[in-house]
Amino acid sequence: MKIFKLLIISILLLSSNLIANKIAVATKVNGDVEIMPVDTKNFSKLKPGTVLSDGDKIRTGNSGFAVIIFIDDKSILKLKGNSEATIAGQRTSASISKKINMDSGTVRATITKQNVNFVIQTPTSVASVKGTDFWLLSDPISGDEVIGLDGIVNLTNNETGEEVDVTEGNSGISNPDGSVGLEETDPNSIPDDPSDDQEGPSQIRIYLDGPNGEQKVIVIDYQ
């Protein structure tokens, strides 16, 4: 598994009004990946190094793949092809409360800290996580599947409120009819992670200009 390191170069960066609505950055973008910035109605090409604001929507095409890192705690979200999700986050003094509104597709979430509010909302379910690693496959017609890789994911059905805790080695199912289930994961059902095939270190520097001309820098080293 690739190692990501986030260095924030400024003691005031997270608390500054300069990045009040800035919550994440796209570190890797392959294939057809688009962004619809919050308060706009059109998609445009997403580029590596793009800083994401609360409410930005990401859409991947058939061969698209994107890696997004949240700037407070280095939690990672990976979107595979044919996925569409809105990246939302509410900043507090200590962290960002994260919510991914996922219309459809396949994502992997790796949450790096305990007691972090990280939720993925789909048309069928809500996946609430704390300090874990998992895949979520969502289809508005067939429902959701959560594949646990590490830690615990609470999967709750929107229709009935039924829930199941998904742990490592198990898969949780949430159906549009309101039912949920838990079964042992078939190793062949685990999606490939394209970033596992990408080698070599890289770095992204993000420069943010403040209202008084001051400049802050986020440096992201990853390999």
DAGI-V508009 format. One record per helix or strand. SS is the DSSP state (helix for helix, strand for strand). FROM is the first residue (numbers start at 1). TO is the last residue. Records with the same first field share a line. If there is no record, write none. Layout:
SS=FROM-TO  FROM-TO
This chain:
strand=4-9  22-30  33-36  44-45  51-53  56-60  65-70  76-79  84-91  96-110  118-121  125-139  143-157  163-167  170-174  180-184  202-209  215-222
helix=17-19  187-189  194-197
